[in-house]
Amino acid sequence: MVRIRLSRKGKKGVPFYRIVITDMRKKRNCAPIEEIGTYNPKTKQLILNKEKAEAWIKKGAIPTDTIKALLKK
């Protein structure tokens, strides 16, 4: 199963996330299948390739609850 989720980057106290496509059974920061965007929670900046996200969802990728909330924005 494939999942769309956040992969944490940055240092302690300054989080930065990449929106990635990964195998659901692997750890959060494992090597992704594909990176489709970034999210900075400090500045609320979201950069997302919607075409790729929609294509992966059509292929059966399951977005996490956080990603669903970000996609609504």
PQR file with spaces between the fields and no chain letter, atoms N, CA, C, O and H, PARSE charges and radii, in Angstrom:
ATOM       1  N    MET     1       0.832   -1.184    0.000 -0.4000 1.5000
ATOM       2  CA   MET     1       0.000    0.000    0.000 -0.0000 2.0000
ATOM       3  C    MET     1       0.876    1.247    0.000  0.5500 1.7000
ATOM       4  O    MET     1       1.926    1.294    0.641 -0.5500 1.4000
ATOM       5  N    VAL     2       0.425    2.230   -0.719 -0.4000 1.5000
ATOM       6  CA   VAL     2       1.164    3.477   -0.850 -0.0000 2.0000
ATOM       7  C    VAL     2       0.407    4.573   -0.110  0.5500 1.7000
ATOM       8  O    VAL     2      -0.822    4.629   -0.141 -0.5500 1.4000
ATOM       9  H    VAL     2      -0.428    2.192   -1.240  0.4000 1.0000
ATOM      10  N    ARG     3       1.162    5.439    0.553 -0.4000 1.5000
ATOM      11  CA   ARG     3       0.549    6.495    1.348 -0.0000 2.0000
ATOM      12  C    ARG     3       1.208    7.836    1.017  0.5500 1.7000
ATOM      13  O    ARG     3       2.406    7.904    0.742 -0.5500 1.4000
ATOM      14  H    ARG     3       2.160    5.393    0.578  0.4000 1.0000
ATOM      15  N    ILE     4       0.402    8.899    1.048 -0.4000 1.5000
ATOM      16  CA   ILE     4       0.926   10.262    0.900 -0.0000 2.0000
ATOM      17  C    ILE     4       1.045   10.816    2.313  0.5500 1.7000
ATOM      18  O    ILE     4       0.046   10.920    3.026 -0.5500 1.4000
ATOM      19  H    ILE     4      -0.571    8.844    1.271  0.4000 1.0000
ATOM      20  N    ARG     5       2.267   11.174    2.725 -0.4000 1.5000
ATOM      21  CA   ARG     5       2.467   11.661    4.085 -0.0000 2.0000
ATOM      22  C    ARG     5       3.614   12.649    4.169  0.5500 1.7000
ATOM      23  O    ARG     5       4.294   12.926    3.181 -0.5500 1.4000
ATOM      24  H    ARG     5       3.078   11.089    2.146  0.4000 1.0000
ATOM      25  N    LEU     6       3.816   13.179    5.377 -0.4000 1.5000
ATOM      26  CA   LEU     6       4.871   14.158    5.614 -0.0000 2.0000
ATOM      27  C    LEU     6       6.146   13.462    6.059  0.5500 1.7000
ATOM      28  O    LEU     6       6.105   12.496    6.821 -0.5500 1.4000
ATOM      29  H    LEU     6       3.264   12.954    6.180  0.4000 1.0000
ATOM      30  N    SER     7       7.278   13.959    5.577 -0.4000 1.5000
ATOM      31  CA   SER     7       8.587   13.496    6.004 -0.0000 2.0000
ATOM      32  C    SER     7       9.290   14.691    6.634  0.5500 1.7000
ATOM      33  O    SER     7       9.515   15.702    5.968 -0.5500 1.4000
ATOM      34  H    SER     7       7.311   14.744    4.958  0.4000 1.0000
ATOM      35  N    ARG     8       9.638   14.582    7.908 -0.4000 1.5000
ATOM      36  CA   ARG     8      10.197   15.716    8.639 -0.0000 2.0000
ATOM      37  C    ARG     8      11.655   15.956    8.288  0.5500 1.7000
ATOM      38  O    ARG     8      12.462   15.029    8.218 -0.5500 1.4000
ATOM      39  H    ARG     8       9.455   13.761    8.449  0.4000 1.0000
ATOM      40  N    LYS     9      11.965   17.211    8.071 -0.4000 1.5000
ATOM      41  CA   LYS     9      13.335   17.683    7.843 -0.0000 2.0000
ATOM      42  C    LYS     9      13.547   18.884    8.749  0.5500 1.7000
ATOM      43  O    LYS     9      12.646   19.239    9.509 -0.5500 1.4000
ATOM      44  H    LYS     9      11.310   17.964    8.127  0.4000 1.0000
ATOM      45  N    GLY    10      14.691   19.511    8.693 -0.4000 1.5000
ATOM      46  CA   GLY    10      14.958   20.676    9.528 -0.0000 2.0000
ATOM      47  C    GLY    10      15.582   20.263   10.841  0.5500 1.7000
ATOM      48  O    GLY    10      15.845   19.085   11.081 -0.5500 1.4000
ATOM      49  H    GLY    10      15.424   19.224    8.076  0.4000 1.0000
ATOM      50  N    LYS    11      15.815   21.254   11.689 -0.4000 1.5000
ATOM      51  CA   LYS    11      16.443   20.952   12.967 -0.0000 2.0000
ATOM      52  C    LYS    11      15.453   21.089   14.117  0.5500 1.7000
ATOM      53  O    LYS    11      14.295   21.451   13.909 -0.5500 1.4000
ATOM      54  H    LYS    11      15.601   22.211   11.494  0.4000 1.0000
ATOM      55  N    LYS    12      15.905   20.803   15.306 -0.4000 1.5000
ATOM      56  CA   LYS    12      15.050   20.819   16.482 -0.0000 2.0000
ATOM      57  C    LYS    12      14.457   22.210   16.698  0.5500 1.7000
ATOM      58  O    LYS    12      15.179   23.206   16.736 -0.5500 1.4000
ATOM      59  H    LYS    12      16.846   20.509   15.475  0.4000 1.0000
ATOM      60  N    GLY    13      13.138   22.262   16.838 -0.4000 1.5000
ATOM      61  CA   GLY    13      12.462   23.531   17.043 -0.0000 2.0000
ATOM      62  C    GLY    13      12.126   24.283   15.774  0.5500 1.7000
ATOM      63  O    GLY    13      11.376   25.259   15.810 -0.5500 1.4000
ATOM      64  H    GLY    13      12.552   21.453   16.807  0.4000 1.0000
ATOM      65  N    VAL    14      12.674   23.839   14.648 -0.4000 1.5000
ATOM      66  CA   VAL    14      12.409   24.490   13.356 -0.0000 2.0000
ATOM      67  C    VAL    14      12.007   23.402   12.349  0.5500 1.7000
ATOM      68  O    VAL    14      12.798   23.038   11.479 -0.5500 1.4000
ATOM      69  H    VAL    14      13.283   23.046   14.619  0.4000 1.0000
ATOM      70  N    PRO    15      10.780   22.887   12.469 -0.5600 1.5000
ATOM      71  CA   PRO    15      10.386   21.790   11.575  0.2800 2.0000
ATOM      72  C    PRO    15      10.133   22.270   10.153  0.5500 1.7000
ATOM      73  O    PRO    15       9.741   23.412    9.916 -0.5500 1.4000
ATOM      74  N    PHE    16      10.369   21.366    9.226 -0.4000 1.5000
ATOM      75  CA   PHE    16      10.116   21.583    7.809 -0.0000 2.0000
ATOM      76  C    PHE    16       9.746   20.221    7.247  0.5500 1.7000
ATOM      77  O    PHE    16      10.434   19.239    7.525 -0.5500 1.4000
ATOM      78  H    PHE    16      10.688   20.438    9.419  0.4000 1.0000
ATOM      79  N    TYR    17       8.703   20.138    6.482 -0.4000 1.5000
ATOM      80  CA   TYR    17       8.224   18.846    6.008 -0.0000 2.0000
ATOM      81  C    TYR    17       8.228   18.769    4.495  0.5500 1.7000
ATOM      82  O    TYR    17       7.980   19.757    3.805 -0.5500 1.4000
ATOM      83  H    TYR    17       8.144   20.936    6.256  0.4000 1.0000
ATOM      84  N    ARG    18       8.511   17.583    3.994 -0.4000 1.5000
ATOM      85  CA   ARG    18       8.360   17.288    2.579 -0.0000 2.0000
ATOM      86  C    ARG    18       7.134   16.395    2.440  0.5500 1.7000
ATOM      87  O    ARG    18       6.930   15.490    3.249 -0.5500 1.4000
ATOM      88  H    ARG    18       8.713   16.780    4.555  0.4000 1.0000
ATOM      89  N    ILE    19       6.337   16.640    1.442 -0.4000 1.5000
ATOM      90  CA   ILE    19       5.170   15.807    1.168 -0.0000 2.0000
ATOM      91  C    ILE    19       5.635   14.738    0.186  0.5500 1.7000
ATOM      92  O    ILE    19       6.036   15.042   -0.937 -0.5500 1.4000
ATOM      93  H    ILE    19       6.503   17.375    0.785  0.4000 1.0000
ATOM      94  N    VAL    20       5.576   13.487    0.623 -0.4000 1.5000
ATOM      95  CA   VAL    20       6.163   12.397   -0.145 -0.0000 2.0000
ATOM      96  C    VAL    20       5.182   11.240   -0.327  0.5500 1.7000
ATOM      97  O    VAL    20       4.191   11.109    0.392 -0.5500 1.4000
ATOM      98  H    VAL    20       5.251   13.240    1.536  0.4000 1.0000
ATOM      99  N    ILE    21       5.497   10.417   -1.309 -0.4000 1.5000
ATOM     100  CA   ILE    21       4.784    9.170   -1.563 -0.0000 2.0000
ATOM     101  C    ILE    21       5.701    8.060   -1.059  0.5500 1.7000
ATOM     102  O    ILE    21       6.825    7.909   -1.540 -0.5500 1.4000
ATOM     103  H    ILE    21       6.302   10.524   -1.893  0.4000 1.0000
ATOM     104  N    THR    22       5.217    7.281   -0.087 -0.4000 1.5000
ATOM     105  CA   THR    22       6.039    6.198    0.468 -0.0000 2.0000
ATOM     106  C    THR    22       5.218    4.934    0.658  0.5500 1.7000
ATOM     107  O    THR    22       3.988    4.947    0.619 -0.5500 1.4000
ATOM     108  H    THR    22       4.304    7.403    0.304  0.4000 1.0000
ATOM     109  N    ASP    23       5.941    3.845    0.866 -0.4000 1.5000
ATOM     110  CA   ASP    23       5.294    2.596    1.223 -0.0000 2.0000
ATOM     111  C    ASP    23       4.817    2.726    2.663  0.5500 1.7000
ATOM     112  O    ASP    23       5.570    3.166    3.531 -0.5500 1.4000
ATOM     113  H    ASP    23       6.940    3.834    0.898  0.4000 1.0000
ATOM     114  N    MET    24       3.599    2.355    2.912 -0.4000 1.5000
ATOM     115  CA   MET    24       2.965    2.532    4.211 -0.0000 2.0000
ATOM     116  C    MET    24       3.668    1.770    5.336  0.5500 1.7000
ATOM     117  O    MET    24       3.570    2.165    6.498 -0.5500 1.4000
ATOM     118  H    MET    24       2.987    1.998    2.207  0.4000 1.0000
ATOM     119  N    ARG    25       4.370    0.693    5.012 -0.4000 1.5000
ATOM     120  CA   ARG    25       5.004   -0.139    6.028 -0.0000 2.0000
ATOM     121  C    ARG    25       6.375    0.368    6.462  0.5500 1.7000
ATOM     122  O    ARG    25       6.964   -0.159    7.405 -0.5500 1.4000
ATOM     123  H    ARG    25       4.450    0.372    4.068  0.4000 1.0000
ATOM     124  N    LYS    26       6.886    1.395    5.769 -0.4000 1.5000
ATOM     125  CA   LYS    26       8.214    1.910    6.100 -0.0000 2.0000
ATOM     126  C    LYS    26       8.136    3.075    7.074  0.5500 1.7000
ATOM     127  O    LYS    26       7.058    3.616    7.321 -0.5500 1.4000
ATOM     128  H    LYS    26       6.407    1.823    5.002  0.4000 1.0000
ATOM     129  N    LYS    27       9.278    3.457    7.623 -0.4000 1.5000
ATOM     130  CA   LYS    27       9.349    4.543    8.596 -0.0000 2.0000
ATOM     131  C    LYS    27       9.075    5.896    7.956  0.5500 1.7000
ATOM     132  O    LYS    27       9.084    6.036    6.733 -0.5500 1.4000
ATOM     133  H    LYS    27      10.154    3.018    7.422  0.4000 1.0000
ATOM     134  N    ARG    28       8.830    6.896    8.812 -0.4000 1.5000
ATOM     135  CA   ARG    28       8.456    8.231    8.349 -0.0000 2.0000
ATOM     136  C    ARG    28       9.511    8.859    7.447  0.5500 1.7000
ATOM     137  O    ARG    28       9.163    9.461    6.430 -0.5500 1.4000
ATOM     138  H    ARG    28       8.822    6.782    9.806  0.4000 1.0000
ATOM     139  N    ASN    29      10.779    8.737    7.788 -0.4000 1.5000
ATOM     140  CA   ASN    29      11.840    9.412    7.040 -0.0000 2.0000
ATOM     141  C    ASN    29      12.610    8.479    6.118  0.5500 1.7000
ATOM     142  O    ASN    29      13.783    8.720    5.832 -0.5500 1.4000
ATOM     143  H    ASN    29      11.062    8.248    8.613  0.4000 1.0000
ATOM     144  N    CYS    30      11.960    7.412    5.647 -0.4000 1.5000
ATOM     145  CA   CYS    30      12.630    6.488    4.731 -0.0000 2.0000
ATOM     146  C    CYS    30      12.744    7.132    3.346  0.5500 1.7000
ATOM     147  O    CYS    30      12.224    8.223    3.114 -0.5500 1.4000
ATOM     148  H    CYS    30      11.007    7.216    5.878  0.4000 1.0000
ATOM     149  N    ALA    31      13.416    6.457    2.450 -0.4000 1.5000
ATOM     150  CA   ALA    31      13.562    6.971    1.091 -0.0000 2.0000
ATOM     151  C    ALA    31      12.198    6.951    0.400  0.5500 1.7000
ATOM     152  O    ALA    31      11.570    5.896    0.315 -0.5500 1.4000
ATOM     153  H    ALA    31      13.838    5.571    2.638  0.4000 1.0000
ATOM     154  N    PRO    32      11.732    8.099   -0.094 -0.5600 1.5000
ATOM     155  CA   PRO    32      10.400    8.157   -0.706  0.2800 2.0000
ATOM     156  C    PRO    32      10.397    7.615   -2.129  0.5500 1.7000
ATOM     157  O    PRO    32      11.437    7.548   -2.785 -0.5500 1.4000
ATOM     158  N    ILE    33       9.225    7.234   -2.591 -0.4000 1.5000
ATOM     159  CA   ILE    33       9.041    6.862   -3.994 -0.0000 2.0000
ATOM     160  C    ILE    33       9.114    8.125   -4.843  0.5500 1.7000
ATOM     161  O    ILE    33       9.756    8.152   -5.893 -0.5500 1.4000
ATOM     162  H    ILE    33       8.381    7.289   -2.059  0.4000 1.0000
ATOM     163  N    GLU    34       8.435    9.177   -4.363 -0.4000 1.5000
ATOM     164  CA   GLU    34       8.439   10.455   -5.076 -0.0000 2.0000
ATOM     165  C    GLU    34       8.127   11.588   -4.094  0.5500 1.7000
ATOM     166  O    GLU    34       7.346   11.410   -3.160 -0.5500 1.4000
ATOM     167  H    GLU    34       7.913    9.155   -3.510  0.4000 1.0000
ATOM     168  N    GLU    35       8.739   12.743   -4.312 -0.4000 1.5000
ATOM     169  CA   GLU    35       8.455   13.929   -3.515 -0.0000 2.0000
ATOM     170  C    GLU    35       7.548   14.838   -4.343  0.5500 1.7000
ATOM     171  O    GLU    35       7.859   15.169   -5.487 -0.5500 1.4000
ATOM     172  H    GLU    35       9.374   12.887   -5.072  0.4000 1.0000
ATOM     173  N    ILE    36       6.405   15.242   -3.741 -0.4000 1.5000
ATOM     174  CA   ILE    36       5.442   16.042   -4.511 -0.0000 2.0000
ATOM     175  C    ILE    36       5.230   17.443   -3.948  0.5500 1.7000
ATOM     176  O    ILE    36       4.439   18.213   -4.493 -0.5500 1.4000
ATOM     177  H    ILE    36       6.152   14.973   -2.812  0.4000 1.0000
ATOM     178  N    GLY    37       5.932   17.787   -2.856 -0.4000 1.5000
ATOM     179  CA   GLY    37       5.766   19.130   -2.331 -0.0000 2.0000
ATOM     180  C    GLY    37       6.466   19.333   -1.006  0.5500 1.7000
ATOM     181  O    GLY    37       7.138   18.437   -0.494 -0.5500 1.4000
ATOM     182  H    GLY    37       6.575   17.162   -2.414  0.4000 1.0000
ATOM     183  N    THR    38       6.295   20.544   -0.451 -0.4000 1.5000
ATOM     184  CA   THR    38       6.874   20.891    0.839 -0.0000 2.0000
ATOM     185  C    THR    38       5.858   21.665    1.665  0.5500 1.7000
ATOM     186  O    THR    38       4.918   22.253    1.130 -0.5500 1.4000
ATOM     187  H    THR    38       5.749   21.271   -0.867  0.4000 1.0000
ATOM     188  N    TYR    39       6.064   21.654    2.989 -0.4000 1.5000
ATOM     189  CA   TYR    39       5.199   22.398    3.897 -0.0000 2.0000
ATOM     190  C    TYR    39       6.030   22.923    5.052  0.5500 1.7000
ATOM     191  O    TYR    39       6.752   22.172    5.708 -0.5500 1.4000
ATOM     192  H    TYR    39       6.827   21.177    3.424  0.4000 1.0000
ATOM     193  N    ASN    40       5.919   24.235    5.295 -0.4000 1.5000
ATOM     194  CA   ASN    40       6.599   24.868    6.416 -0.0000 2.0000
ATOM     195  C    ASN    40       5.535   25.325    7.410  0.5500 1.7000
ATOM     196  O    ASN    40       4.829   26.295    7.135 -0.5500 1.4000
ATOM     197  H    ASN    40       5.333   24.846    4.762  0.4000 1.0000
ATOM     198  N    PRO    41       5.397   24.652    8.564 -0.5600 1.5000
ATOM     199  CA   PRO    41       4.341   25.014    9.512  0.2800 2.0000
ATOM     200  C    PRO    41       4.562   26.352   10.209  0.5500 1.7000
ATOM     201  O    PRO    41       3.606   26.948   10.703 -0.5500 1.4000
ATOM     202  N    LYS    42       5.788   26.830   10.259 -0.4000 1.5000
ATOM     203  CA   LYS    42       6.065   28.126   10.902 -0.0000 2.0000
ATOM     204  C    LYS    42       5.477   29.280   10.098  0.5500 1.7000
ATOM     205  O    LYS    42       4.867   30.191   10.658 -0.5500 1.4000
ATOM     206  H    LYS    42       6.565   26.346    9.857  0.4000 1.0000
ATOM     207  N    THR    43       5.667   29.232    8.778 -0.4000 1.5000
ATOM     208  CA   THR    43       5.174   30.304    7.908 -0.0000 2.0000
ATOM     209  C    THR    43       3.879   29.918    7.195  0.5500 1.7000
ATOM     210  O    THR    43       3.306   30.729    6.467 -0.5500 1.4000
ATOM     211  H    THR    43       6.163   28.491    8.324  0.4000 1.0000
ATOM     212  N    LYS    44       3.418   28.685    7.402 -0.4000 1.5000
ATOM     213  CA   LYS    44       2.209   28.146    6.750 -0.0000 2.0000
ATOM     214  C    LYS    44       2.353   28.114    5.230  0.5500 1.7000
ATOM     215  O    LYS    44       1.357   28.176    4.509 -0.5500 1.4000
ATOM     216  H    LYS    44       3.883   28.027    7.994  0.4000 1.0000
ATOM     217  N    GLN    45       3.582   28.017    4.748 -0.4000 1.5000
ATOM     218  CA   GLN    45       3.843   27.982    3.316 -0.0000 2.0000
ATOM     219  C    GLN    45       3.686   26.550    2.805  0.5500 1.7000
ATOM     220  O    GLN    45       4.319   25.629    3.321 -0.5500 1.4000
ATOM     221  H    GLN    45       4.391   27.966    5.335  0.4000 1.0000
ATOM     222  N    LEU    46       2.846   26.369    1.798 -0.4000 1.5000
ATOM     223  CA   LEU    46       2.588   25.065    1.209 -0.0000 2.0000
ATOM     224  C    LEU    46       2.896   25.127   -0.278  0.5500 1.7000
ATOM     225  O    LEU    46       2.338   25.950   -1.004 -0.5500 1.4000
ATOM     226  H    LEU    46       2.331   27.117    1.379  0.4000 1.0000
ATOM     227  N    ILE    47       3.782   24.258   -0.722 -0.4000 1.5000
ATOM     228  CA   ILE    47       4.092   24.131   -2.144 -0.0000 2.0000
ATOM     229  C    ILE    47       3.767   22.689   -2.501  0.5500 1.7000
ATOM     230  O    ILE    47       4.385   21.760   -1.982 -0.5500 1.4000
ATOM     231  H    ILE    47       4.235   23.589   -0.133  0.4000 1.0000
ATOM     232  N    LEU    48       2.788   22.503   -3.394 -0.4000 1.5000
ATOM     233  CA   LEU    48       2.319   21.159   -3.709 -0.0000 2.0000
ATOM     234  C    LEU    48       2.029   21.045   -5.194  0.5500 1.7000
ATOM     235  O    LEU    48       1.404   21.925   -5.787 -0.5500 1.4000
ATOM     236  H    LEU    48       2.286   23.258   -3.816  0.4000 1.0000
ATOM     237  N    ASN    49       2.491   19.952   -5.789 -0.4000 1.5000
ATOM     238  CA   ASN    49       2.173   19.658   -7.177 -0.0000 2.0000
ATOM     239  C    ASN    49       0.847   18.892   -7.173  0.5500 1.7000
ATOM     240  O    ASN    49       0.827   17.676   -6.983 -0.5500 1.4000
ATOM     241  H    ASN    49       2.999   19.237   -5.307  0.4000 1.0000
ATOM     242  N    LYS    50      -0.259   19.613   -7.386 -0.4000 1.5000
ATOM     243  CA   LYS    50      -1.597   19.010   -7.283 -0.0000 2.0000
ATOM     244  C    LYS    50      -1.838   17.934   -8.336  0.5500 1.7000
ATOM     245  O    LYS    50      -2.536   16.956   -8.069 -0.5500 1.4000
ATOM     246  H    LYS    50      -0.243   20.601   -7.540  0.4000 1.0000
ATOM     247  N    GLU    51      -1.274   18.099   -9.521 -0.4000 1.5000
ATOM     248  CA   GLU    51      -1.475   17.106  -10.573 -0.0000 2.0000
ATOM     249  C    GLU    51      -0.897   15.757  -10.155  0.5500 1.7000
ATOM     250  O    GLU    51      -1.526   14.716  -10.343 -0.5500 1.4000
ATOM     251  H    GLU    51      -0.706   18.894   -9.739  0.4000 1.0000
ATOM     252  N    LYS    52       0.310   15.787   -9.585 -0.4000 1.5000
ATOM     253  CA   LYS    52       0.928   14.542   -9.127 -0.0000 2.0000
ATOM     254  C    LYS    52       0.161   13.941   -7.966  0.5500 1.7000
ATOM     255  O    LYS    52      -0.010   12.724   -7.900 -0.5500 1.4000
ATOM     256  H    LYS    52       0.821   16.633   -9.432  0.4000 1.0000
ATOM     257  N    ALA    53      -0.310   14.786   -7.039 -0.4000 1.5000
ATOM     258  CA   ALA    53      -1.074   14.292   -5.890 -0.0000 2.0000
ATOM     259  C    ALA    53      -2.357   13.618   -6.357  0.5500 1.7000
ATOM     260  O    ALA    53      -2.689   12.528   -5.890 -0.5500 1.4000
ATOM     261  H    ALA    53      -0.171   15.775   -7.092  0.4000 1.0000
ATOM     262  N    GLU    54      -3.078   14.252   -7.270 -0.4000 1.5000
ATOM     263  CA   GLU    54      -4.316   13.675   -7.786 -0.0000 2.0000
ATOM     264  C    GLU    54      -4.049   12.377   -8.548  0.5500 1.7000
ATOM     265  O    GLU    54      -4.823   11.425   -8.455 -0.5500 1.4000
ATOM     266  H    GLU    54      -2.809   15.137   -7.650  0.4000 1.0000
ATOM     267  N    ALA    55      -2.948   12.346   -9.302 -0.4000 1.5000
ATOM     268  CA   ALA    55      -2.602   11.132  -10.044 -0.0000 2.0000
ATOM     269  C    ALA    55      -2.315    9.975   -9.090  0.5500 1.7000
ATOM     270  O    ALA    55      -2.751    8.850   -9.335 -0.5500 1.4000
ATOM     271  H    ALA    55      -2.319   13.119   -9.378  0.4000 1.0000
ATOM     272  N    TRP    56      -1.589   10.239   -8.011 -0.4000 1.5000
ATOM     273  CA   TRP    56      -1.288    9.183   -7.046 -0.0000 2.0000
ATOM     274  C    TRP    56      -2.534    8.723   -6.310  0.5500 1.7000
ATOM     275  O    TRP    56      -2.673    7.536   -6.015 -0.5500 1.4000
ATOM     276  H    TRP    56      -1.236   11.153   -7.812  0.4000 1.0000
ATOM     277  N    ILE    57      -3.442    9.642   -6.009 -0.4000 1.5000
ATOM     278  CA   ILE    57      -4.692    9.261   -5.341 -0.0000 2.0000
ATOM     279  C    ILE    57      -5.528    8.378   -6.268  0.5500 1.7000
ATOM     280  O    ILE    57      -6.158    7.423   -5.814 -0.5500 1.4000
ATOM     281  H    ILE    57      -3.329   10.607   -6.248  0.4000 1.0000
ATOM     282  N    LYS    58      -5.536    8.693   -7.561 -0.4000 1.5000
ATOM     283  CA   LYS    58      -6.251    7.856   -8.530 -0.0000 2.0000
ATOM     284  C    LYS    58      -5.628    6.466   -8.634  0.5500 1.7000
ATOM     285  O    LYS    58      -6.327    5.488   -8.896 -0.5500 1.4000
ATOM     286  H    LYS    58      -5.024    9.469   -7.930  0.4000 1.0000
ATOM     287  N    LYS    59      -4.304    6.379   -8.426 -0.4000 1.5000
ATOM     288  CA   LYS    59      -3.621    5.088   -8.466 -0.0000 2.0000
ATOM     289  C    LYS    59      -3.851    4.281   -7.193  0.5500 1.7000
ATOM     290  O    LYS    59      -3.517    3.097   -7.143 -0.5500 1.4000
ATOM     291  H    LYS    59      -3.736    7.174   -8.213  0.4000 1.0000
ATOM     292  N    GLY    60      -4.423    4.914   -6.154 -0.4000 1.5000
ATOM     293  CA   GLY    60      -4.729    4.175   -4.935 -0.0000 2.0000
ATOM     294  C    GLY    60      -3.955    4.610   -3.716  0.5500 1.7000
ATOM     295  O    GLY    60      -4.050    3.963   -2.673 -0.5500 1.4000
ATOM     296  H    GLY    60      -4.695    5.876   -6.195  0.4000 1.0000
ATOM     297  N    ALA    61      -3.189    5.687   -3.806 -0.4000 1.5000
ATOM     298  CA   ALA    61      -2.446    6.182   -2.645 -0.0000 2.0000
ATOM     299  C    ALA    61      -3.422    6.771   -1.629  0.5500 1.7000
ATOM     300  O    ALA    61      -4.382    7.448   -1.998 -0.5500 1.4000
ATOM     301  H    ALA    61      -3.112    6.212   -4.653  0.4000 1.0000
ATOM     302  N    ILE    62      -3.169    6.508   -0.356 -0.4000 1.5000
ATOM     303  CA   ILE    62      -4.044    6.975    0.710 -0.0000 2.0000
ATOM     304  C    ILE    62      -3.380    8.156    1.412  0.5500 1.7000
ATOM     305  O    ILE    62      -2.301    7.990    1.981 -0.5500 1.4000
ATOM     306  H    ILE    62      -2.390    5.958   -0.057  0.4000 1.0000
ATOM     307  N    PRO    63      -3.990    9.349    1.392 -0.5600 1.5000
ATOM     308  CA   PRO    63      -3.404   10.481    2.119  0.2800 2.0000
ATOM     309  C    PRO    63      -3.689   10.380    3.618  0.5500 1.7000
ATOM     310  O    PRO    63      -4.748    9.898    4.021 -0.5500 1.4000
ATOM     311  N    THR    64      -2.751   10.832    4.433 -0.4000 1.5000
ATOM     312  CA   THR    64      -2.963   10.869    5.871 -0.0000 2.0000
ATOM     313  C    THR    64      -3.942   12.002    6.194  0.5500 1.7000
ATOM     314  O    THR    64      -4.254   12.824    5.333 -0.5500 1.4000
ATOM     315  H    THR    64      -1.891   11.224    4.105  0.4000 1.0000
ATOM     316  N    ASP    65      -4.420   12.038    7.435 -0.4000 1.5000
ATOM     317  CA   ASP    65      -5.372   13.070    7.832 -0.0000 2.0000
ATOM     318  C    ASP    65      -4.786   14.471    7.664  0.5500 1.7000
ATOM     319  O    ASP    65      -5.482   15.393    7.237 -0.5500 1.4000
ATOM     320  H    ASP    65      -4.167   11.370    8.135  0.4000 1.0000
ATOM     321  N    THR    66      -3.510   14.626    7.999 -0.4000 1.5000
ATOM     322  CA   THR    66      -2.853   15.931    7.864 -0.0000 2.0000
ATOM     323  C    THR    66      -2.792   16.353    6.404  0.5500 1.7000
ATOM     324  O    THR    66      -3.042   17.513    6.077 -0.5500 1.4000
ATOM     325  H    THR    66      -2.945   13.878    8.346  0.4000 1.0000
ATOM     326  N    ILE    67      -2.465   15.425    5.538 -0.4000 1.5000
ATOM     327  CA   ILE    67      -2.391   15.726    4.110 -0.0000 2.0000
ATOM     328  C    ILE    67      -3.774   16.059    3.562  0.5500 1.7000
ATOM     329  O    ILE    67      -3.901   16.945    2.717 -0.5500 1.4000
ATOM     330  H    ILE    67      -2.262   14.483    5.804  0.4000 1.0000
ATOM     331  N    LYS    68      -4.801   15.371    4.024 -0.4000 1.5000
ATOM     332  CA   LYS    68      -6.171   15.689    3.592 -0.0000 2.0000
ATOM     333  C    LYS    68      -6.522   17.135    3.953  0.5500 1.7000
ATOM     334  O    LYS    68      -7.127   17.851    3.155 -0.5500 1.4000
ATOM     335  H    LYS    68      -4.698   14.651    4.711  0.4000 1.0000
ATOM     336  N    ALA    69      -6.142   17.553    5.147 -0.4000 1.5000
ATOM     337  CA   ALA    69      -6.407   18.938    5.585 -0.0000 2.0000
ATOM     338  C    ALA    69      -5.630   19.933    4.735  0.5500 1.7000
ATOM     339  O    ALA    69      -6.154   20.991    4.389 -0.5500 1.4000
ATOM     340  H    ALA    69      -5.650   16.971    5.796  0.4000 1.0000
ATOM     341  N    LEU    70      -4.390   19.606    4.397 -0.4000 1.5000
ATOM     342  CA   LEU    70      -3.588   20.500    3.558 -0.0000 2.0000
ATOM     343  C    LEU    70      -4.130   20.561    2.138  0.5500 1.7000
ATOM     344  O    LEU    70      -4.085   21.615    1.503 -0.5500 1.4000
ATOM     345  H    LEU    70      -3.965   18.746    4.679  0.4000 1.0000
ATOM     346  N    LEU    71      -4.643   19.443    1.632 -0.4000 1.5000
ATOM     347  CA   LEU    71      -5.197   19.427    0.273 -0.0000 2.0000
ATOM     348  C    LEU    71      -6.453   20.276    0.162  0.5500 1.7000
ATOM     349  O    LEU    71      -6.743   20.824   -0.902 -0.5500 1.4000
ATOM     350  H    LEU    71      -4.679   18.587    2.148  0.4000 1.0000
ATOM     351  N    LYS    72      -7.200   20.386    1.252 -0.4000 1.5000
ATOM     352  CA   LYS    72      -8.410   21.216    1.238 -0.0000 2.0000
ATOM     353  C    LYS    72      -8.072   22.692    1.086  0.5500 1.7000
ATOM     354  O    LYS    72      -8.857   23.453    0.521 -0.5500 1.4000
ATOM     355  H    LYS    72      -6.965   19.940    2.116  0.4000 1.0000
ATOM     356  N    LYS    73      -6.893   23.107    1.594 -0.4000 1.5000
ATOM     357  CA   LYS    73      -6.457   24.494    1.454 -0.0000 2.0000
ATOM     358  C    LYS    73      -6.155   24.764    0.006  0.5500 1.7000
ATOM     359  O    LYS    73      -5.768   25.878   -0.347 -0.5500 1.4000
ATOM     360  H    LYS    73      -6.255   22.488    2.054  0.4000 1.0000
